[in-house]
Amino acid sequence: MKKIIVKENDQKKRIDVFLSEELQESRVTIKRWVEEGKITVNQKRVKPSYLVTLKDNIQIEQEEPKEVEIKPQNIPISILYEDQDILVVNKPKGMVVHPANGNPDGTLVNAVMAICHDSLSGIGGEIRPGIVHRLDKDTSGVIVVAKNDKAHIHLSEQIKNHEVEKIYWALVRGIVKENEATISMPIGRSTKDRKKMAVDRKGKEAITHFRVLERYPEHQCTLLEIKIETGRTHQIRVHLSEIGYPVIGDTVYSNGKNEWNIEGQCLHAKSLSFTHPISGQKMKIEAPLPEYLANLIRQIRKK
């Protein structure tokens, strides 16, 4: 049984909208759970249109993981680290993490299942076995997968408590003036386009730190190292676009501009630091830059 206490920033949201954001589930799924009585507020059943209020005690009767029916696929993928409890891989750009509408296969989950066989945590559910955190389709880099439920729970707790350090590199449009800075702007679902996220004062807290690695005045772009405290959907892309430095190749949050003709955005999850969920060992796993991004940086440096 999962419990959520409504905070001040989340008041007056429809419960299906609020829980969709909180649990990273579709509104259709949340609506079904509410209607089936698997979600209650202050021990009472409500409608999907119910507006949550401060200190509401929401209880979610979580569904038991279903038997995974997704087929393993022998997709080449770079393994950065593996033991009996976790698998860390370098996800290529263009690969979706788990199956969804429009991407039924060819995902990271399909590839991981071929590597791990029956050894994957079931907490992620039917279509997300072992998946503890995600990266956007066109973001490459380090991602950790749990091979058992104990590892999954411990890793999830570290992420929830901001104990996992995620470092990204991004090549952005424009010359960033500050050597380093922090962006603290709440992010929520865009009211204009439900497929996009946006800075919204009613959204969830989102904190992004960055520092300049290199500036390229001739090309009007900057290479940034980014550290995120929170893991909101599209957080880095939304924040950088909001302050006027969109990620090169990001056609969603940069007004469709793609002057370098990059297929996919220049955003890479370069390292992940965490405590091993079973051994307690401090770990830092790094992923080399994808070839397209490394080549682009070399090209820019030459001129």
Residue, then its C-alpha position, 0 to 999 in steps of 0.5 A: m500500500k502506497k501513501i501520499i500526503v498532499k502538499e500545498n503546491d498540489q492543492k486543487k488538482r484533479i486526483d487523476v492529474f496529480l497522481s499521473e504526475e506523481l506516479q508517472e502513470s497514464r491518466v487512463t490507468i489512474k482513472r481506472w484505479v480510482e473507479e475500481g476503488k484501488i485509490t482512496v482519499n482519507q479512507k473514502r472512495v472518490k471520483p477521478s475529478y476529485l480535487v485534492t486538498l492540503k493534507d489529504n491522505i491518498q492510499i494506493e493499492q498497488e497492483e501486483p507485477k504481472e508476468v512479463e510478456i515482452k520478448p527479449q531482443n538481441i540488440p547490441i548495447s554497451i554494458l558499463y558494469e554488471d553484477q548479480d544485483i545491478l546492470v549499468v548500460n550506456k543507452p544510445k540516443g534514439m532508443v526508448v527505455h520501455p515499450a509504449n504506444g508507438n514503440p512496442d519493441g526495440t526498447l532498452v527493456n527488450a535489450v536488457m531482457a536478452i542480457c539478464h534473462d529471468s533476472l530482473s526486478g518485477i517492481g517496475g511492472e509488466i512493461r518496466p521490469g528492472i527500470v529504476h529511472r529513465l532517460d528521454k528517447d534522444t538522450s544517451g548515457v548511463i542508466v542503471v537497471a535492477k536485477n532483483d526487487k531488493a536492489h530496485i527498492h534501495l536504488s529507488e529510495q536513493i533517487k527519492n532522497h536525492e542521494v544519486e548524483k546525475i551528471y550530464w553534458a549538453l551542447v547548447r545554443g548561445i554563449v552562456k555568460e555565467n561560469e556556473a549557476t543554478i536554475s530553480m523553476p517548478i515544472g509541470r505539464s504544459t497547458k498548451d500541449r499535453k505532450k510537453m512540459a513547461v515552467d509552471r509556478k503550480g508545478k513540481e520543484a525542479i533544480t538544475h545546476f550547471r557550469v560552463l566547460e567550453r565556450y565557442p563564440e564563432h559558432q554561438c554555442t556552449l558546452l555545459e556540465i549539468k547536475i540535477e537535484t530533481g528528476r522531472t520529465h524533460q527537466i534539463r531541456v525545459h530549464l535550458s530553453e527557458i533561460g535562452y540556451p536550448v539544447i542543440g538538436d532538441t526540436v521540441y523545446s528550441n522552436g524547431k531549430n536544428e542548425w547542425n542537422i543533428e538527429g537527436q539532441c546533444l544531451h548525454a548522461k555522462s556519469l551516475s554516482f550512487t551507493h550499491p544497493i546490496s554491498g553498500q559500495k560507493m560507485k561512480i559509473e561513466a559513459p563515453l560521449p556518443e560518437y556523433l556528439a564527440n565528433l561535433i565537439r571536435q568539429i566545432r573546436k577546429k574552427 
